[in-house]
């Protein structure tokens, strides 16, 4: 598991903060070239500048809306044209589908717009990005897709109707995709974190008992460094000592 990622190119959706940002740091630190997406120009520009200061010539970024197929197609055309400083072949080796949103209401209180926002980001966006990647992996001789799911993909909770639906669906899609493409040298894994200390969850980063984004990033790094003959298809991760109620 000590293989270098030098010469490998990774795309991380939602890579400007939280888990995505931590994954970008981990993979760039292991030698990979890292492309990240964000939803705002200002946030993306700041993240790329900060990451590039730590990892010169290893990080690029583009604003993209994973819910929109045209935006995703444009993102991958941009990625195809990047010429990295280390001479890595244009294209993609590793996709980390990390972009995600949550709306937490009972089904009757969810608006159609809120439903579409969550499903289109957490599920349809993974489809768009994975499909573009798979086309490229066929020409490249393989690749790796890692989907950031959640324990909410197996444990329903009150107020989680649309979020649970998106993550249950993501888990099923990930497993089917793995079965469809494993003999094409494409590996597919999904990670199911519990409570992570990010702005996404209640209490944010102040809750010291929660999983840290860097912990999830270590799992991503472990997965991509596994020998090609071995696939860890699903990882469940939860706080060791959750807050007592």
N, C-alpha and C positions, 0 to 999 in steps of 0.2 A: 504493500500500500504506500510505498514511498516514491512511486513514479511521479516525475515532474509533469506539470501541465504546460510546460513551455511549448509554444507553437500551437496551442489549442485556443479556440475562440468560443466564448460563452456569451449568450444573450440572457439577460435577467430582466424580466418585466417587473415594473414597480420597484426599480432598484435605487431610488433616491433616498430611501429612509427605511427604518425598521429592519425586518428580516432580509429584504432584498439588498439593502445597503451592506449589511453584515456579510451576506453571501458574496457580494462584489469584492469586499476587502479580502475575504478568505481565498477566493479563487485567484485574484490578482496577486496576492501574496505567494501563491503556489506557482506563479509563472504564467497563468493564462492571460490572454487578451480578453477584456471584459467590455461588452456593450450593455448599456442600461437604458431603460425607458422610464419616462415620467409623464405626468399629465399636464404640467405647467413648464413653460420655458424658464422661468426664474428659478424654480426648484431644481430643475434638471441642470441648468448651468452651474448653480452652486455646488451640487453634488459632484459633477464631473470635475470641477476645479479642485475641490477638496481631495477627491480620490486621485487625481492626476498629480497633485503635489506629493502624495505618498508613493504613487506608482507611475512615474513618468512614462509617457508614450504607451501606456497599457490600457487606458480607459477612454471610451467614447460614449456619447449619449444622443438620444433623439426623442423628441416628444411624440408620443403615439397613444392612440385610443384603441385598446385591444378589443373593444366592443364593435369596432368598425372594420369590416373586411378590407376596405380600400386603404385605410390607415395602416393596417397590418401588412398588406402587400407592399406598400411604400416603405415601411420599416425594413422589410427583408431585402428589398432592392437596394436600399441604403447600405445594409450590412454586407451585401455581396460586393459593394464597391470599395469598402474600406481596405486600405493597404497599411498593415500594421508594421511598426518599426522593426520587429524581429523577423520580418519576411514570411510570416505565417500565410499559408494559402488562403485566398479569399473564401468566405463561406462561414459555415457554422459547425461546431462539434458538439456543443452542449447547450440545451435550452432549459432555463429554469423559469417555469410559469409561476410567478410569485404574485402578480397583480391581483388584488382582491379587495372587496368592499363588504360591508355588513349593514343590514337594516334589521332591527330587532323589535318586531311587533307581532301581535296575533294576526292570523291570516285575514280576518275581517277588517282589520285596521290598516293593512298594507294597501297602498295605492298601486294601480297598475304600473305606474312609472317606477316606483320603488322595486316592485317585483322584477321588472325588466332590467333595471340597473344592476341588481345583484346577480341574476341569472346570466345576463349578457357579459358581465365582467368575470365572474368566477367560473363559468362553465363554457359559454360560447367563445369567450376570448381565448381560453385554453385550446379549444378546437381550432380557431383561426391560426394561432401561433404554431401549434403542433403540426397542422397540415402543411404549412409553409416549410417547416423544418424537415418534415419527412420527405418532401420532394427533394430537398437538398441532400439529405442523408443518403438517398439512393445513389446519387452521383458521387458522393464522398466515400461510400463504402461502409456507412454506419454512423452512429451518433448516440447521444444520450438525452432523454427528456426526463426532467424531474418536476413533478407537480406539487405545489405547496397546498396541501389540503388541511385538515383539522380533525381533531377528535369529534368535532360536531358532524363529521361525515359518518359516524357510527353511533353516536349518542345524541338522540334528539333532546331538546330542552324547550321549555315554555318560552314563547316569544321568538323561537328560532325557525319558524316555518320556511321562509325563503332561504335563509342561510343554510339550514340543514339540507334543504332540497338541493342547493347548489353543490354542497360538499359531498353528500351521498352520491349525487350524479357524477361528480369529479372522480370519486373513487372507482365507480363502475367503469367510467370511460377509460381511466388509467389502466385498469386490469385488462380490459378488452384490447386496448392499444398495444399493451405488452404482448399479449397472445398473438395479435395480428402481425407484429413486426419483429419478434424476437429472432426469427431465422434470417432476417436481413441485417443482422449485427446492430440492431437498434435496441437499446435497453431503455426501459421505462420504469421509473420508481415514483412513489408518492409518499410524502411525509405528512404525518398527522400530529402536529403539536397541540398540546393543551394550552394553558394560559401562558402567553408570552408577554414580556414586559415591553410593549410598544404602545404607541398612541391609539392603536386599534382597540385595545382591550380596556376594560374598566380598571381605573387606578393607574393606567399608563405605566411608565417606566419606574414609578416610585415604589411599586410593590416588589420588595426584595426577594420574596419567596417564589416569584415566577421564573419561568424559563427565560434566559436572556437570548436576544437575537443571535449573538455569537455562538451560542450552544447549537442552534439550528444550523448555522453556517458550517459548523464542524461536521455535522451529519452529512450535509451536501458534499463537503470535501472528502469525507470518507467514502461516500457512494461513488464519486467519479474516479477515485483512485483504486477502487476494487479491480482485481484482474478481470479482463474482458470475458473470461469463462464463467464469471460469477455475477449473479444479479440478486440484489436485495430489493425485492419488489415493493415492500411496504415497511415503513418505520413509524411506530407509535412512540411518542415522547410526551412526558408529563412532568410537572414539578415533583421533586422528591418528597418535599414536605409542604403540601398546600396549606393555605391559611385555614385554621379551624373555625367553624361557624358556631 
